[in-house]
Amino acid sequence: PISNSSLHLISINDAGMDELDSLPGIGSVSAQKIIDNRPYSAIENLLEKKIVSNSTFEKIHEFISL
């Protein structure tokens, strides 16, 4: 299995549309919402600001960073 340390984490503060769109459960609309609501101080801001749902956050939280 792949460990988190070997994964390339996608920065929710810096990533472009294509990188964000590559995340599971994130399409172009959600990617644009992430970009529009920058900057973030914690990845949990995606939930607090209602950018993504709980189920989507569960799918992506191990692939993202600030």
CORVENKA-V263291 format. One line per field, one symbol per residue. ss: DSSP state (H for helix, E for strand, L for the rest). phi: phi as a letter, one per 40 degrees, with the letter a starting at -180 (. if undefined). burial: I if it has 16 or more other C-alpha atoms within 10 Angstrom, else O. A space follows every 10 residues. Layout:
ss->???
phi->???
burial->???
//
This chain:
ss->LLLHHHLLLE ELLLLLHHHH HLLLLLLHHH HHHHHHLLLL LLLLHHHHLL LLLHHHHHHH HHHEEL
phi->.ccdcccccc cccbccdccc ccccgbbccc ccccccbccb baccdccccf cbcdccddcb dcbbac
burial->OOOOOOOOOI IIIOIOIOOI IOIOIIOOOI IIOIIOOOOI OOIOIIOOOO IIOOOIIOOI OOOIIO
//
